[in-house]
């Protein structure tokens, strides 16, 4: 995890920890003072070969890149957070019913699936979320806004 400022809000610290824990490398966001966030965005320029070239390019294009990063973050995290984790619809269904307090047998009956199938969906979700337990996977999915609650 990146070195965090001692002034980092607890909500942002929790987001950083969850992202680092699941190995999120792309799209990791930082909460800014205004409450907005931005995502990493890379640009390759063949003619930038020195610090002076970079400074010149950043002065010319930095504001647009900054705004593009903010828009990317809003789109991915706000509208489609699952693009980063890639839970299947069935994995989301299983986790969502667990979040509502349903027992596995009740979830299987509702979804029309076998308990073995349910456990497979949960195991896959745990793997994608890098969670050791079902409860940890559920907590991460809720924290990362992956479930329709």
C-alpha positions as CSV (number, residue, x, y, z in Angstrom):
1,X,0.0,0.0,0.0
2,X,1.2,3.5,-0.8
3,X,2.4,5.7,2.0
4,X,-0.6,7.5,3.3
5,X,-0.7,11.0,4.7
6,X,-1.4,11.1,8.4
7,X,-4.4,13.3,7.4
8,X,-5.9,10.6,5.2
9,X,-9.6,10.2,6.1
10,X,-10.6,6.8,7.6
11,X,-12.9,6.1,4.7
12,X,-10.1,6.6,2.2
13,X,-7.7,4.5,4.3
14,X,-10.3,1.7,4.3
15,X,-10.6,2.0,0.5
16,X,-6.9,1.9,0.0
17,X,-6.6,-1.1,2.3
18,X,-9.4,-3.0,0.5
19,X,-7.9,-2.2,-2.9
20,X,-4.4,-3.2,-1.9
21,X,-5.7,-6.4,-0.3
22,X,-7.4,-7.6,-3.5
23,X,-4.3,-6.6,-5.6
24,X,-6.0,-3.7,-7.5
25,X,-3.3,-2.2,-9.7
26,X,-5.3,-0.2,-12.2
27,X,-7.9,2.5,-11.4
28,X,-6.9,2.9,-7.7
29,X,-8.2,6.2,-6.6
30,X,-7.3,8.9,-4.2
31,X,-9.8,11.0,-2.3
32,X,-9.1,14.7,-2.8
33,X,-9.9,17.4,-0.4
34,X,-13.1,18.3,-2.3
35,X,-14.4,14.7,-2.0
36,X,-13.7,13.8,-5.6
37,X,-11.2,11.2,-6.7
38,X,-9.1,10.4,-9.6
39,X,-7.7,7.2,-11.2
40,X,-4.3,6.5,-12.7
41,X,-4.0,7.3,-16.4
42,X,-1.0,6.7,-18.5
43,X,0.2,8.6,-21.6
44,X,3.2,7.6,-23.7
45,X,5.0,10.3,-25.6
46,X,8.0,9.3,-27.8
47,X,9.5,12.8,-27.8
48,X,9.7,13.2,-23.9
49,X,13.3,12.3,-23.1
50,X,14.1,14.6,-20.3
51,X,12.7,16.2,-17.2
52,X,12.4,19.5,-19.1
53,X,10.4,17.8,-21.8
54,X,8.1,16.3,-19.2
55,X,7.6,19.6,-17.5
56,X,6.7,21.3,-20.8
57,X,4.3,18.5,-21.8
58,X,2.7,18.4,-18.3
59,X,2.2,22.2,-18.4
60,X,0.5,21.9,-21.8
61,X,-1.6,18.7,-21.2
62,X,-1.7,18.1,-17.4
63,X,-5.0,19.7,-16.7
64,X,-6.8,17.7,-19.4
65,X,-5.1,14.5,-18.2
66,X,-6.1,15.2,-14.6
67,X,-9.8,15.8,-15.6
68,X,-9.7,12.6,-17.8
69,X,-8.5,10.7,-14.8
70,X,-11.4,12.0,-12.7
71,X,-13.9,11.1,-15.3
72,X,-12.5,7.6,-15.6
73,X,-12.7,7.1,-11.9
74,X,-16.3,8.3,-11.8
75,X,-17.3,6.0,-14.6
76,X,-15.5,2.9,-13.3
77,X,-16.2,3.2,-9.6
78,X,-19.5,5.0,-9.7
79,X,-21.3,3.3,-12.6
80,X,-19.4,0.1,-13.1
81,X,-17.3,-0.9,-10.1
82,X,-17.4,-4.6,-11.1
83,X,-15.3,-3.9,-14.2
84,X,-12.2,-4.1,-11.9
85,X,-13.2,-7.3,-10.0
86,X,-15.3,-9.1,-12.6
87,X,-17.7,-11.0,-10.4
88,X,-20.2,-13.0,-12.4
89,X,-23.9,-12.2,-12.1
90,X,-24.4,-15.4,-10.1
91,X,-21.6,-14.6,-7.7
92,X,-23.2,-11.2,-7.2
93,X,-26.6,-12.9,-6.6
94,X,-25.1,-15.3,-4.0
95,X,-23.3,-12.6,-2.2
96,X,-26.3,-10.2,-2.3
97,X,-28.5,-12.8,-0.6
98,X,-25.9,-13.4,2.0
99,X,-25.7,-9.7,2.6
100,X,-29.5,-9.7,3.2
101,X,-29.0,-12.3,5.9
102,X,-30.2,-15.4,4.0
103,X,-28.8,-18.8,4.8
104,X,-27.1,-20.8,2.0
105,X,-30.0,-23.3,1.9
106,X,-32.5,-20.5,1.4
107,X,-30.3,-18.9,-1.3
108,X,-30.1,-22.2,-3.2
109,X,-33.8,-22.6,-3.1
110,X,-34.4,-19.0,-4.3
111,X,-31.8,-19.3,-7.1
112,X,-32.7,-22.9,-8.0
113,X,-29.2,-24.1,-7.6
114,X,-27.5,-26.9,-5.7
115,X,-25.5,-26.1,-2.5
116,X,-22.4,-27.4,-4.2
117,X,-23.0,-24.8,-7.0
118,X,-23.6,-22.1,-4.4
119,X,-20.3,-23.0,-2.7
120,X,-18.5,-22.9,-6.0
121,X,-19.8,-19.3,-6.7
122,X,-18.8,-18.2,-3.2
123,X,-15.3,-19.8,-3.7
124,X,-14.9,-18.0,-7.0
125,X,-16.0,-14.7,-5.4
126,X,-13.6,-15.2,-2.5
127,X,-10.7,-15.8,-4.9
128,X,-11.5,-12.7,-7.0
129,X,-11.8,-10.6,-3.9
130,X,-8.7,-12.2,-2.3
131,X,-10.8,-13.1,0.8
132,X,-10.0,-15.9,3.2
133,X,-13.6,-16.3,4.4
134,X,-17.1,-15.9,3.2
135,X,-17.6,-13.0,5.6
136,X,-14.5,-11.3,4.4
137,X,-15.6,-11.6,0.8
138,X,-19.0,-10.2,1.7
139,X,-17.5,-7.3,3.5
140,X,-15.1,-6.4,0.7
141,X,-17.9,-6.7,-1.9
142,X,-20.1,-4.3,0.2
143,X,-17.1,-1.9,0.8
144,X,-16.3,-1.8,-2.9
145,X,-20.0,-1.2,-3.8
146,X,-20.2,-4.4,-5.9
147,X,-23.6,-5.5,-4.6
148,X,-27.0,-4.1,-5.3
149,X,-28.2,-3.5,-1.8
